[in-house]
Amino acid sequence: MVKLRLKRMGRKNRAFFRLCAFDAREERDGRSIEQLGTYDPMQKDEEKKVVLKRERIEYWLSVGAQPTETVASILKKNKIGIKS
């Protein structure tokens, strides 16, 4: 099963995240199948805060990938492929 989740990057007290497709058994910062975007919670500019590859995310959702709660809320805010 494939999961869409955040991979922590950066340094202590200045984290940013990559939204990636992972095998569900892989650890949080382990090897990802594909990088699908970035999320920087400390970025002031809203346009740069979340950068997503819309087509690839919709592809992964169409083949059954399950987003985590946090990723689902990011996708919902950006109006990408989450039903409900």
Buried (B, 14 or more C-beta within 10 A) or exposed (E): EBBBBBBEEEEEEEBBBBBBBBEEEBEEEEEBBBEBBBBBEEBEEEEEBBBBBBEBBEBBBEEEBBBBEBBBEBBEEBEBBBEE
